[in-house]
Every structure is written in structure tokens, then in C-alpha cells.
Amino acid sequence: MAHIIEMPKLSDTMEEGGIATWLKKEGDAVKEGEALVEIETDKATQEYESPEEGILLKILVPAGKSVGLRTPIAIIGEKGEKIPDLAAAAAPAPVKAAAAPAASPQAPAKAAAVAAPQPAAAAPVAAAPAATGGRVKSSPLARKVAADRGVDLGAVAGSGPGGRVVVRDVEQAKAGSSVGTVTVGVQPVGTITASGTSVPVSMMRKTIAKRLLAAKNDAPHFYLTVSANVGKLEDWRQQLNKAAAKEAKPGSAPTKVSLNDGVILAVSRALRRHPMVNASWQGDTILLHSQVHVAVAVALPEGLVTPVIRNSDQLGVREIAAQSRELAGKAKAGGLNNDAYQGGTFTISNLGMFGIEEFTAIINPPQAAILAVGAAILTPWVDDHQRVVVQNRMKMTLSCDHRVVDGALGAQFLQTLVAYLEDPLAMLAG
């Protein structure tokens, strides 16, 4: 008897899914638990294992299409079995245009880079996909199709996670077109037509747009900005890195502590002292989280994601540095599952590495606040003795949900945070 495979729910906040790549083709044998298809969710692209064993009789939703949850996407049955009439099942289920804000954290949406329109006759623009150890990152099926059709994977722009080449990229490269394609890095972001550049919207970008719009409309935001002298924090950071370099075993690279790692530690310890900031609006109640799970914004070509450092207030700064590097690296390579993005109680978004001195961020519902961190800048400052001195100062803006955090509470939290950043020993004692 034929089994209908439906679009699965791969995360708590997923409402629709996109077919990134079919890992099997019609007529292939499929084992239960074997990778069947790569599905793009609101946070990541991940493999979905077949819940049934048999022959892939029919693919109902092709690669590149998005459908709602529980929409039939394929049929698996016995060899030679007649495919049932599933015209109604094959039709994509409608996706609701609006939904309530969900718990998954998302950082402020970053404007997508779009190339200027070019004439319709322009040749396709290709970018080399990311590689590891000289090998092109690609799915097994993409490599097979490329070999069969004589396509050089090194010349194909990958649209999968982390620039991975998937089968649709190979097919597009083989087919060619008189209509050009714009790419940014390894991500194709637009199709050139006579009227301009059409930019496709990924599942991640759709989710960012929907949730942040809902967050901005539903949560009454207000903003508090402070400046901290991070000179002592920078000195402490450099001392830690020098000590780590001496302690490192030959041939192994020590984990370096960044200024942002110090900020994560200071925020985590400050949240422990101000539990009302480490809270969530629940409608009829306010949930004070018993643990501190700090989400940190990571920029990807298709949007920003916020992997979570769990129990960050219980960690040392070197442990935070190691986890931060690991999470960011896996996120950029498309190697994190949806669980890595769940459960954040507070978010930090740092644009200081881009030279941004000050900005405001949109709260990640249902969290009560988000901290926007700017660059540390050498700044003339009048000290306590009325002298003009040069300090290494960093501006931070706390966006607060006024339903949970009042102005005085937000100010007290920032006072504690500034005290920790300006005196790391006080932070460690706290």
C-alpha cells in the first residue's frame, strides 16, 4: 500500500517548508530512516529521513518550491504499484498570511545586498562555492548529477546551506539561460530581467520579516543607551589570550577571547542580578526564567540567526569564547539543527565589528529585551577629576518591552552591566 509523505514539522515555529534538494529520484529504493530530502525551514536546511521503506514512486513537490505543513510531498510504495490519484493531495496547502509571534529568537533583519539591474542579455554571474580542504561543498546527489552531465562543480554557485552545491544548482548551470543571475558571495539573490532584479525570499527571510514585524507591532518598545569604558576589559582580555597562548600545546591553536565574549559574560551575570530582565511576556503572566540562556546574533548571507549559549551565567569567559566560536562556525556552515536556536532568554546583537557605533535592535519575542552593542571607540572623556582623557568607550542600547521592563528596571540593569564591563573583577565576584 502506498504511503503519502507529508511536509514535516521540523521546528516548533515552522509553518511551511521548502524543498531544497531531493536526495532520491523517482524509482529509487528508500530505506526507513534513510535521508530522503533536504528541507529548508525557518532557521536551517536539514535532511529529512524517510519514515517508510519502499520505492519512491512519485515526487509531488519539486525542489525550489515551498508548501505548508502536512502537504503531501512524495509517495513511497512497492515496485510496480499503481500510483493513486492524488491530484488534491499534490496541490500545495495554503499558508496563512499572518501568525502570532513565536518563541524562536531572531536578530534584527539586515538589509539584503542586491546588485544593480543589468540588461536582460547579461550572462549569468557565478561565484565559486565554499570548499573545505580544496573540495567543493556539495550534496551526494549533486556530485552524481554533475558527473553524469559533465558539469564542473567548481564553477557552480551553491545555493544550499553554507554555499553547498545542491542538484538544482547543477541543473541550472547545465541548462544555462539568457536571463542572468545575480549572486552575493555564494548565495544567488536575484534574477535579472528587463524590468529589474527579482530577489527570491528564503524561508529564513520570510520568517524574519513576519516575526520582527509582529514583534515591533505587538511589543511596546522603548530604548536606553549607555556608554562604558572597556579599557580594563580589553586589558583583561589580552592577558587571558597571552596566558592561553603560553598554555597551548604545540600544534594546537588556543581559543582567543574577544571583546564580545566579555560582553556576553557581563550580560549573563547582570541578568542573574536582575531576573525581571531575563523574563518573557506570557499574556496573563510574566515568566521569570530560572536559567540564563543568551542568544548571540550571527550574520548569514540569507539573514541573521541567533544560536543560544545555554547557562551562560555559569560559564567562564573562555568557555563562552569556545562555545561562541563553535556555534558561529556551525551556523555559517549550515551545521546547526533547530534545537540550537531554541530557548534563548535574552539576545545580544553586536555590529561593532562592522564599525557601527550605535544602533537599536528589535526584541525577539517572547523575550523582554535585546542589547545592541556598538564598536569600542577611543573617545575624549571628562573623568571624575574634571580632566579630559581618552578612553576606549563602547555604546550599548537596550531595547525593552515595556509590558515587562520599566524604565527604572532597565536603567538598573544597565548600571550593573556598565559596572561589570568597567571592572571585570567585580563581574567575576558577582
C-alpha positions in Angstrom: 0.0 0.0 0.0 1.4 3.4 -1.0 2.4 5.8 1.8 2.0 9.5 1.4 4.9 11.5 2.8 3.9 14.9 4.1 5.8 18.1 4.8 7.1 17.5 8.3 7.2 20.0 11.2 10.9 20.2 11.9 10.8 23.0 14.5 8.3 24.4 16.9 7.9 27.6 14.9 7.8 26.1 11.4 4.6 26.9 9.4 5.8 25.9 5.9 8.8 24.3 4.4 10.8 24.5 1.2 12.2 21.6 -0.8 15.9 22.3 -1.1 17.0 19.1 -2.7 15.6 15.6 -3.3 18.3 13.1 -2.3 16.5 10.3 -4.1 14.9 10.3 -7.5 11.7 8.7 -8.6 12.2 4.9 -8.9 14.9 4.7 -6.3 14.7 2.3 -3.4 14.4 4.1 0.0 15.1 2.5 3.4 13.3 3.6 6.6 15.5 6.2 8.3 17.5 7.0 5.1 17.9 10.6 4.1 15.2 11.4 1.6 15.1 15.1 1.1 16.7 18.4 2.3 14.1 20.7 3.7 14.6 24.4 4.2 12.9 25.5 7.5 12.6 29.0 9.0 16.1 28.6 10.6 18.1 26.0 8.7 18.2 23.5 5.9 18.3 19.9 7.2 17.9 16.4 5.9 14.6 14.6 6.5 14.8 10.8 6.9 12.1 8.7 5.3 9.5 7.3 7.7 8.7 4.5 5.3 10.6 1.8 3.3 9.9 1.1 -0.4 10.3 2.7 -3.8 10.0 6.5 -4.3 7.0 6.3 -6.7 6.3 10.0 -7.1 7.7 13.3 -6.2 4.8 15.7 -5.7 6.7 18.9 -4.8 9.8 19.7 -6.8 13.0 21.3 -5.5 12.7 25.0 -5.0 9.0 25.0 -4.0 7.6 25.8 -0.6 4.4 24.3 0.8 2.5 24.3 4.1 2.8 21.7 6.8 1.2 18.3 6.2 1.1 18.9 2.4 1.9 15.7 0.5 5.3 15.9 -1.0 6.0 12.4 -2.2 4.6 8.8 -2.4 6.5 5.7 -1.4 5.2 2.2 -2.1 6.0 -1.2 -3.6 7.7 -1.6 -7.0 5.2 -1.6 -9.8 2.4 -0.4 -7.5 -0.1 1.8 -9.2 0.1 5.4 -8.1 -3.2 6.6 -6.6 -4.9 9.7 -7.9 -3.7 12.3 -5.5 -4.3 15.4 -7.5 -5.9 17.1 -4.5 -3.0 15.9 -2.3 -0.4 17.2 -4.7 -1.8 20.7 -4.6 0.2 22.8 -2.1 -1.8 23.6 1.0 -2.4 27.3 1.6 0.0 29.0 4.1 -1.6 31.5 6.5 -0.5 35.0 5.7 -0.2 36.1 9.3 0.6 34.3 12.5 1.2 35.2 16.1 4.8 35.9 17.1 6.7 32.7 18.1 9.3 32.0 20.7 12.2 31.5 18.4 14.8 34.3 18.6 15.7 36.3 15.6 18.1 39.2 15.5 17.2 42.4 13.6 16.9 41.8 9.9 19.9 43.0 8.0 19.2 44.7 4.6 19.9 42.3 1.8 22.5 43.3 -0.7 21.1 43.5 -4.2 23.1 44.1 -7.3 22.0 46.9 -9.7 19.8 45.8 -12.6 21.6 44.8 -15.8 20.4 44.2 -19.3 18.4 41.1 -19.9 21.0 39.7 -22.2 23.7 39.7 -19.5 25.5 36.5 -18.9 25.0 34.6 -15.6 27.2 35.7 -12.8 28.8 32.7 -11.0 30.6 32.6 -7.7 32.7 29.7 -6.5 31.1 27.7 -3.8 32.7 27.4 -0.4 35.2 24.5 -0.1 36.8 22.6 2.7 40.3 21.4 2.2 40.1 22.1 -1.5 36.9 20.1 -2.0 33.8 21.7 -3.3 31.0 21.5 -0.7 28.1 19.7 -2.4 25.4 17.1 -1.8 26.0 13.5 -2.9 23.2 13.8 -5.5 24.7 17.0 -6.8 28.0 15.3 -7.3 26.4 12.4 -9.1 24.3 14.6 -11.4 27.4 16.8 -12.1 29.4 13.8 -13.1 26.7 12.4 -15.3 26.2 15.7 -17.1 29.8 16.8 -17.3 29.3 19.9 -15.1 32.3 21.3 -13.2 31.2 21.8 -9.6 34.0 24.3 -9.1 32.2 26.7 -11.4 28.8 26.3 -9.9 27.4 28.8 -7.3 25.9 26.9 -4.4 22.5 27.9 -3.0 22.5 25.3 -0.2 23.5 25.9 3.4 26.9 27.5 3.8 27.2 27.7 0.0 26.7 24.0 -0.5 26.1 23.0 -4.2 22.7 21.1 -4.5 21.2 19.4 -7.5 19.2 22.4 -8.7 22.4 24.4 -8.9 23.9 21.8 -11.2 20.7 21.6 -13.3 20.6 25.4 -13.7 24.3 25.5 -14.6 23.8 22.8 -17.3 20.7 24.4 -18.7 22.0 27.9 -18.9 19.8 30.9 -19.7 19.6 34.2 -21.5 18.4 35.7 -18.2 21.2 36.5 -15.8 21.6 35.6 -12.1 23.0 38.0 -9.5 25.0 36.5 -6.7 26.3 37.9 -3.4 29.2 35.7 -2.1 28.0 32.2 -2.8 24.3 32.9 -2.4 22.2 33.6 -5.6 20.0 36.5 -4.6 18.3 37.7 -7.8 17.3 37.0 -11.4 17.9 39.8 -13.9 15.0 40.7 -16.2 14.4 43.7 -18.4 12.4 45.4 -15.7 14.9 44.9 -12.9 16.2 42.3 -10.4 13.8 39.9 -8.9 15.1 38.7 -5.5 13.7 35.4 -4.2 12.8 35.3 -0.5 14.1 32.3 1.5 12.2 30.6 4.3 14.5 32.3 6.8 13.9 35.8 5.3 10.1 35.2 5.3 10.3 34.3 9.0 12.5 37.2 9.9 10.1 39.6 8.2 7.0 38.1 9.7 8.2 37.8 13.3 10.0 41.1 13.6 7.0 42.9 12.1 4.8 41.2 14.7 7.3 41.9 17.5 7.6 45.6 16.6 3.8 46.0 16.4 2.9 44.0 19.5 5.7 44.8 22.0 5.8 48.5 23.1 9.5 49.2 22.7 11.5 51.8 24.5 15.3 52.3 24.4 18.0 53.1 26.9 21.5 54.0 25.7 24.7 54.0 27.9 28.4 54.2 27.3 31.1 52.1 29.1 34.8 52.4 29.4 36.0 49.0 28.3 39.8 49.7 28.8 40.1 47.4 31.7 38.1 44.7 30.0 40.4 45.0 26.9 43.5 44.7 29.1 42.0 41.6 30.9 41.1 40.1 27.5 44.7 40.5 26.2 46.1 39.0 29.4 43.9 35.9 29.0 44.9 35.5 25.4 48.6 35.7 26.2 48.2 33.2 29.0 46.2 30.9 26.7 49.0 31.1 24.1 51.6 30.1 26.6 49.5 27.2 27.9 48.6 25.9 24.4 50.1 22.6 23.4 52.5 22.6 20.4 50.5 22.5 17.2 47.2 23.5 18.8 45.7 26.9 18.5 44.3 28.5 21.7 40.8 29.8 21.8 41.0 33.6 21.8 38.7 35.7 23.9 37.0 38.5 22.1 35.6 41.7 23.5 32.1 40.4 22.6 32.8 37.3 24.8 33.4 39.6 27.7 30.1 41.4 26.9 28.3 38.1 26.9 29.7 37.2 30.3 28.9 40.6 31.8 25.3 40.5 30.4 24.9 36.9 31.7 26.0 37.9 35.3 23.9 41.1 35.1 20.8 39.1 34.2 21.3 36.9 37.2 21.1 40.0 39.4 18.1 41.4 37.5 15.8 38.4 36.8 12.9 40.7 35.6 15.0 41.5 32.5 15.6 37.7 32.0 11.8 37.3 31.5 9.1 36.7 28.9 5.7 38.2 28.4 3.0 35.4 28.6 -0.2 37.5 28.2 -1.8 36.9 31.6 1.6 36.2 33.4 5.3 37.1 33.2 7.6 34.2 33.1 10.9 34.7 35.1 13.3 32.3 33.6 15.2 30.1 36.1 18.2 29.9 33.8 20.1 32.4 31.7 20.4 31.4 28.0 21.9 34.2 25.9 21.3 34.2 22.2 24.0 35.8 20.0 23.3 37.2 16.6 25.3 35.6 13.7 25.1 37.1 10.2 24.4 34.6 7.3 24.0 35.5 3.6 20.3 34.8 3.8 19.7 36.5 7.1 20.6 36.7 10.8 20.2 33.7 13.2 20.7 33.6 16.9 22.2 30.4 18.3 22.0 30.1 22.1 24.7 29.8 24.7 23.0 27.9 27.5 23.5 28.6 31.2 25.9 31.3 30.1 26.0 32.9 33.6 27.5 29.6 34.9 30.4 29.7 32.4 33.8 31.3 32.4 34.8 33.7 29.6 37.0 31.1 27.9 34.1 28.6 27.9 31.9 31.3 26.4 34.5 32.1 23.8 34.8 28.4 22.8 31.0 27.9 22.5 30.5 31.2 20.7 33.1 30.2 18.0 31.7 26.8 17.6 28.1 27.9 17.3 29.0 30.7 14.9 31.1 28.4 12.7 28.4 25.7 12.5 25.7 28.3 11.8 27.7 29.7 8.9 28.3 26.2 7.6 24.7 25.2 7.9 25.6 22.6 10.5 23.2 23.6 13.4 19.9 21.9 13.9 16.8 23.8 15.1 17.4 23.0 18.8 20.5 25.2 18.8 18.2 28.3 18.2 15.6 27.4 20.8 15.1 28.7 24.4 17.0 32.0 24.4 16.0 34.3 27.3 17.9 37.4 26.1 19.7 38.4 22.9 22.9 40.3 22.1 23.4 41.8 18.7 26.9 43.2 18.1 27.7 45.3 15.0 30.9 46.7 16.4 33.0 44.6 14.1 31.4 46.5 11.2 32.4 49.9 12.6 28.8 50.7 13.8 29.0 52.9 16.8 25.4 52.8 17.9 22.1 51.3 16.8 18.8 49.9 18.1 17.5 46.4 17.8 14.1 44.8 17.6 13.2 42.5 20.6 13.0 38.7 19.9 9.6 37.7 21.2 8.8 36.4 23.8 12.0 37.8 25.3 11.7 41.1 27.2 14.8 42.8 26.0 17.7 42.8 23.5 21.1 44.6 23.7 22.6 46.3 20.7 26.3 46.7 21.0 28.5 49.1 19.1 32.2 49.4 18.4 34.7 50.3 21.1 36.0 53.7 20.1 38.8 55.9 21.5 36.8 58.8 22.8 37.7 62.1 24.6 36.0 61.9 28.0 35.8 64.1 31.1 36.7 61.9 34.1 35.7 62.2 37.7 38.5 64.7 38.3 37.3 67.0 35.6 40.1 66.1 33.3 39.8 65.4 29.6 41.2 62.0 28.9 41.0 59.5 26.1 39.1 56.3 26.9 38.1 53.2 25.0 34.4 53.6 25.2 31.6 51.4 23.8 27.9 52.4 23.4 25.1 49.9 24.1 21.4 50.3 23.6 18.9 48.2 25.5 15.5 47.7 23.7 12.9 46.9 26.3 9.3 45.5 26.2 7.5 48.0 28.4 5.0 45.3 29.4 7.8 43.6 31.3 10.6 46.0 31.9 10.0 49.5 33.2 12.5 52.4 32.6 13.9 52.3 36.1 14.5 48.5 35.9 16.2 48.8 32.5 18.4 51.6 33.9 19.4 49.5 36.9 20.3 46.6 34.7 22.5 48.8 32.5 24.2 50.3 35.6 25.1 46.8 36.7 26.3 45.9 33.2 28.5 49.0 32.9 30.0 48.4 36.3 30.9 44.8 35.3 32.4 46.0 31.9 34.5 48.7 33.6 35.7 46.4 36.4 35.9 42.7 35.3 37.0 41.7 38.8 33.6 42.9 40.1 31.9 40.8 37.4 33.8 37.7 38.4 33.0 38.2 42.1 29.3 38.7 41.2 
